[in-house]
């Protein structure tokens, strides 16, 4: 059936959290999804710790990965342990964590800001959060230019609206989620190594890059969506290869396996017929590439 995720924003100091079920990761990690709207809305108000929490974290082996108290508090916003789990042998080695999560799960004040978030972003009109300003990580003193992220990662819906895999679910997931969105391949510029690296950290969306923070590149684009977007926006070069931007750079895609290991990068030769359009992979080492 697949792992169910929850979008969790939580304020440790004030014991306030906002949690929504976000379905399977690859069903609800996009810029038009309500759970994404809610997190973006909150982060534009003040800093919150963010966890795109998977239910598989309830397992003993998975639970052992989490060591920081702030992460365990994040898990306590959505995991449902019972009192009997505190002494369950299944959690040998993690029973102290189970007890901590169980006890703290009852101490949160829950927020419901879904309607406020929809109004803030004018969801019925835009169907997309704002990719403006900077997403900052106060824990690691890092930042991402959200406009640049969207420019690299955007795609088209069937109705022709722009959207993207949102950066926050990927950066803050507890494990096993992002790869499900990437299994059909990724754009070569995708920074999949960042997945999960901001889980449980204190995040905020701000107008200006704070002093002392490092700006990092971030892109999450699946191959199929990237290819369709590039074809619609930029077409091909004189040699028939798909290009990805106004500069004429070629679009390159990469396969990725369940262990998150990349395969070989390929460029795509466009072959059009009366009824179909094919994108034919051509090994990057081929001498017949053209265009670069």
N, C-alpha and C positions, 0 to 999 in steps of 0.2 A: 504493500500500500504506500510506502514511502513515509519519511519523517515529517511530522508536522512542526512548524515553527511559530514562534510568538514574537511580535515586535514589542520590546520592553524599553521604556525610558524610566529611569529611576533616580531619585534624589535621596542619597543616603542620609544626609544631615537632617532633612525634614521628614523622612520616612514616607515619601509620596512617590507613587509610580503610576504609569499608564501602560497597560498591557492589552494587546489585541491579538487574537488568533490570526496568523498570517498564512495558514494553509501550507502546502508543500512549497519549498523555497522557490522553485522555478515557475510556480503559478502566481506568486504574489510579491515579486521583488522588483517591480517596475515602477516607473515614475507616475503612472496613472492610478496606482493602487492605494486604497484608503489607509492601510497600515503605514505606507511610506509617507503619505500626506500628513498623518498624525505626528510621526517622528520629526519631520521637517518643521512642522508648525511649532512644536515644543522647543526645538533647538534654536528657533528664531526669537524665542522669548527669553531663554536663560540656559545655562549649561545643565546637561543631564548626562548621567552614565547611560550608555546604550548597549543593549545586547539583543541580537536577533537570535533568540534562544530556540534551539532544537530540542524536541522531546527525548531524543536518544541520550541526552546528557543525564537522564535519570539512571542509566546503567552504572554499575559499580566501576567498570573499567573506564568508562568515559568520565565519570565523576572525579576519578583520581587525577585527571589532567588539571583540574581547577585548584589553585593554591591560594590565590589572593582572596582576602575577606570580601572585597568589593565585588568580585566575581560570584562568590557564593551568595551574596546578598542579591545579585542579579538573578541567579537561578531561583532564589526564593520567591521572586515576584510571579513566577509562572509554573514551577514544578509542584506536583501534588503528591507529597509524601504523606503517609499515614503514620500514626503513632507506633503501630506495630513494626514499621520499617526501621525504627531506631535500633532494634536488636536483630534484624534480619541478617543471617549469615551471608546472604548474597552480597552484602555491602561490607564484608570484612576488609579492614584497612581504610574504610571510608565512613565508618559509623559516626564518627565525630562530625563529619560534614553533613551527613543525613540529618542528624539531630539539629545542627545549626540551621540548615535550610528549613526543616519542619517548624522549628520554633519561630524563626523570623518571618515565615510566610504569613503568619497571623498578625503581623505588626504594621502592615502597609495600609495607607490610605489610597484608594484607587481613584484615579481621574478618568473622566470620560469627556474627551475633547473632539470627538469625531466630527460632529456638526460644525464646530468652530473652525476646524482645519479645512473642511470643504468650503466654507464661506471665505476664509482667508485667501485661499488659492483660486477662488472662483471655479471650483471643480467642474461644474456643469458647462462652463465655457472653455476652459483651458485643458482639462483632463491631463494636467501635468503640473508637478511642483515647479518652483522657480529655481533655475540653475544660475544663480547670481551670487556674488560675494564669496566668502571662504568658509569651508568646513574646517574647523580647527580641532585638534586633539590636544587638550590642555595637559593630559597626562604625559604625553611623549613630546610635546612642543613641536608638533607637525601641523601642516596645513595643506589643503587642496583647493586650487582655484576651480570653483564649481562650473563656471562658464567654459573653461578649457576642458574639464571632464566631459561635459555634455557634447561639446564639439567633436571630441574623439569617439564618443560612445553611442551617439544617437542613431536612431533607426526610424522607420515609418510604420505606423499601424496600417491595417488594410484600408482604413478611411483616408489615409494620407497625412495623419497627424504625426508630429515628431514625438518620440519617446525614447527612453533608455532603460537598461538595467540600472537600477539606482545604486549609487556607490555605498550608501550606509548599510543596507542589508549584507552586502558582500564583505565589507570591512569589519562588521561586528558580529558575524555569525559564529555560533559555537562549534561548528564542524559538520562536514558532510553536505552542506547546502549548495555552496557556490558551484561545486563541480557538476551538480545536476543541471545547472544552467549553461555549462560549458561543454557538455559531453559531445555535442555535434560539431565542435570545433570553435575556435576563437580567432579574432583578428590578431595579427602578429603583434600589434602594439599593446594588447591587453596585459595588464599587470596582475595576473592571477596570483602571484606570490604574496600579494597584500591581503588576500582573503583571510578573514578572522583575526588579523593583526591588531585591530582596534577594539576587540570584544571587551566590554566592561569598562572601557576608558571614558573619561569625562570629555564630552564633545559639545560643540556649540557652532552655530552659523553666525558669522560676524561680517561687518561691512569692510573692515580693513585687516590686512595681515598684521598680527601682533608682532611687536619687536621681539627678536630672539627666537622666532618660530621659523622652522625650515619648510619651504614650499617643496612638495614632492609631486611627481607626475603620477596620475592615476587614470586608468582606462579599463572598463569592463564591457567588451563587445563580443557577442557571439557571432560566429562566422556567417551564418545564414542571413541574419538581420543586417550585418555590415555590408555584405555583398549586394543585397537588394537596395540598400540605401545608396551605395556608391554608384550602382548602375543607373538609378533614377536621377541622381544629382550630377554625375560627372561623366558617365559613359565610358568609352574606351579610347586608347591612343591610336596612332596610325597603324600600329601592328596588331590591333584587335585585343589588347590586354586591358583589363578593368583598371581604372584609375580611382584614387580615393580622395583627391582634393583639387583645389584650383591650380596647384603647382604642377599637376600631372604625375605625381608620385603614384606608383602602382600599388594596388590593394593586394595584400598578402594575408593568407589565412594559414592556420596551424591546427592540426589535430591534437587532441589531448585525451589521455586515458583516465581510468578511474583512480589511478594513483597520482593524478595531476602531473604526469610527465608529458612533455611536448613531443610531437613527432616532427617531421620535416615541414618547413615552410613552402608553400606553393603560391604561384601567381595564377591568375585565372584568365584564360582565353575565352572571349565571348563568341559564341556561335549562334547566329540567329537564323531561324527558318520562318516560314509563313505563320506557323502556329505556335512555335516554341522558342524559348531562349535557353541556351545551355551555357553553363560556366565550367569550362574544362580545366582541371588542375594541371599545371605545368611545373615540373620540378624546378626549384630556384637555380639549380646548377646547370640547367639546359642552356646551350649556346644559341638557341633560337628565340631567346626571350624578347629582345628588343626593348626600347623605351628607357633603359637605364644603363 
